[in-house]
Amino acid sequence: MGMALSYPGKVPSLLGAVLVPAAAGLLLHLWAGWSMHSPVRIPTLFAVLVGLVLTAAALGAHNALFREGGSVLAAVLLVAGLAAVWVEARDSAVRGAVVECVVVGRVKVTEHPAFGEGAPAAKTLYHHTLTCPGGYPSEFSAEQKAGDAGSPVRIAYDPAHRMDPVLASDNVSRGSLVIPSVLLFLCAALSVLAVAAEGTEQRIW
């Protein structure tokens, strides 16, 4: 007879072990996507604070499932999975408007070296000053030169100014739900095992 059948009182906790990471991931994804795509300009700081509150609530609900401390690794996976949800939503966001602009003045170049083993590769950024219909954007930076003074460029931008403008050709979604889904699935699996192991000599860490 399985552990879950031996301890019928654990059924709500077992269900919660699955539902907490799933519901938290869904709610955070909906919030992050809405705050980045909504026509209403949501301040970035406020959006992040709400995300942190959702994460804290998920950790509280996760901890409430256990009588014996639960799985520390599952809690770590929950936080990592929710962080990955936020990154996925950010990388899925695309700018909602495109405008034809002209580069004006000299393109400035800055070097951003990397320090330490394992650091990201050094980057060179090209800073362009623009003249655009309506006056925005007035500048943008990219890792490649878009053109010299007088060159036309197509710029994608967020009308609510939540994201930096980019070349229209770079305005693509790069988000993926694979990593957050895997992390939250592992969190749920470890939580189920930890709940099922309560009251036995086995502990799932």
Backbone hydrogen bonds, N-H to C=O, Kabsch-Sander energy under -0.5 kcal/mol:
donor,donor_aa,acceptor,acceptor_aa,energy
6,S,2,G,-1.6
7,Y,3,M,-1.3
10,K,7,Y,-2.4
11,V,8,P,-1.8
14,L,10,K,-2.8
15,L,11,V,-2.5
16,G,12,P,-2.6
17,A,13,S,-2.3
18,V,14,L,-0.9
18,V,15,L,-0.6
19,L,15,L,-2.7
20,V,16,G,-2.9
22,A,18,V,-1.2
23,A,19,L,-3.4
24,A,20,V,-2.6
25,G,21,P,-2.3
26,L,22,A,-2.2
27,L,23,A,-2.8
28,L,24,A,-2.5
29,H,25,G,-2.2
30,L,26,L,-2.5
31,W,27,L,-2.5
32,A,28,L,-3.1
33,G,29,H,-2.5
34,W,30,L,-2.4
35,S,31,W,-3.1
36,M,32,A,-1.4
37,H,33,G,-1.4
38,S,34,W,-2.8
42,I,35,S,-0.5
42,I,40,V,-0.8
47,A,43,P,-2.5
48,V,44,T,-2.6
49,L,45,L,-2.4
50,V,46,F,-2.4
51,G,47,A,-1.9
52,L,48,V,-2.4
53,V,49,L,-2.3
54,L,50,V,-2.5
55,T,51,G,-2.0
56,A,52,L,-2.6
57,A,53,V,-2.5
58,A,54,L,-2.2
59,L,55,T,-2.3
60,G,56,A,-2.3
61,A,57,A,-2.5
62,H,58,A,-2.6
63,N,59,L,-2.6
64,A,60,G,-1.7
65,L,61,A,-0.6
65,L,62,H,-1.1
66,F,63,N,-1.3
72,V,70,G,-0.6
73,L,205,W,-0.8
75,A,71,S,-1.6
76,V,72,V,-2.2
77,L,73,L,-2.6
78,L,74,A,-2.0
79,V,75,A,-2.1
80,A,76,V,-2.6
81,G,77,L,-2.8
82,L,78,L,-2.3
83,A,79,V,-2.3
84,A,80,A,-2.2
85,V,81,G,-1.8
86,W,82,L,-1.9
87,V,83,A,-2.1
88,E,84,A,-2.6
89,A,85,V,-2.4
90,R,86,W,-2.4
91,D,87,V,-2.7
92,S,88,E,-1.3
93,A,89,A,-0.8
93,A,90,R,-0.9
97,A,157,Y,-1.8
99,V,155,I,-2.6
101,C,99,V,-0.6
101,C,153,V,-3.2
102,V,131,T,-1.7
103,V,151,S,-2.6
104,V,129,T,-2.9
108,K,106,R,-0.5
108,K,127,H,-2.0
110,T,125,L,-2.3
112,H,123,K,-3.1
119,A,116,G,-1.5
123,K,112,H,-2.3
125,L,110,T,-2.6
126,Y,142,A,-3.4
127,H,108,K,-3.3
127,H,125,L,-0.6
128,H,126,Y,-0.6
128,H,140,F,-3.0
129,T,104,V,-0.6
130,L,138,S,-3.1
131,T,102,V,-1.9
135,G,132,C,-2.3
136,Y,133,P,-0.5
140,F,128,H,-1.8
142,A,126,Y,-1.8
150,G,103,V,-3.6
151,S,148,D,-2.4
153,V,101,C,-2.4
155,I,99,V,-2.8
155,I,153,V,-0.6
156,A,166,V,-3.0
157,Y,97,A,-2.9
158,D,163,M,-0.6
161,H,158,D,-2.7
166,V,156,A,-2.2
168,A,154,R,-2.6
170,D,167,L,-1.8
171,N,168,A,-1.2
172,V,170,D,-2.0
174,R,91,D,-2.7
175,G,91,D,-0.6
181,S,177,L,-2.1
182,V,178,V,-2.4
183,L,179,I,-2.4
184,L,180,P,-2.4
185,F,181,S,-2.2
186,L,182,V,-2.5
187,C,183,L,-2.1
188,A,184,L,-2.3
189,A,185,F,-2.7
190,L,186,L,-2.6
191,S,187,C,-2.3
192,V,188,A,-2.5
193,L,189,A,-2.1
194,A,190,L,-2.4
195,V,191,S,-2.6
196,A,192,V,-2.6
197,A,193,L,-1.8
198,E,194,A,-0.6
198,E,195,V,-1.0
200,T,197,A,-1.9
205,W,203,R,-0.7
